[in-house]
């Protein structure tokens, strides 16, 4: 199957459609939600889903405070996507930058950055999350910040490994011989050739961060839903 001039496999197409549908549901949550997700109706508490004897007004039933479960799921998807994409974007920005610098310059610069990576990896992630969120309190900015701080190490190590195999290739040597500035050389000749692994790591990281956000929410340390 070809789409926009590129070969696309059926599983990839179905995955993309599912992802776009999930994003669309999150974006349209204010219009799709039948009720305010924070509004409690104590007289309607613990209603079963409508297919199992519940009321049509509550398709997925209600919780112990009488809040509509469907509305809460729709708004919860907004939180999951916002935290997932923002946290991974921050982690990728820091990790890619340090990975490029570490892999390209090598030497003492590489040693310092990689020892920092090893130090952060040796600390249990859950302990870091609980410590930072316990000190600063739950909030969107704090949660995104701690996710970026913890997860940039994966991007840094992957990018560094790819840069080590790219930095001595002919086109990089030619650009260096022509006197091209290092930032431009990294952005124009090195980074485009390591994008593939970055996309894979970012895709897996978004899913991991969404699960993490749900776990922290269970502990009462996640952020409030965006309206």
Beta strands, then each sheet from edge to edge (+ up, - down):
strand 1: 2-3
strand 2: 6-7
sheet 1: 1+ 2-
end
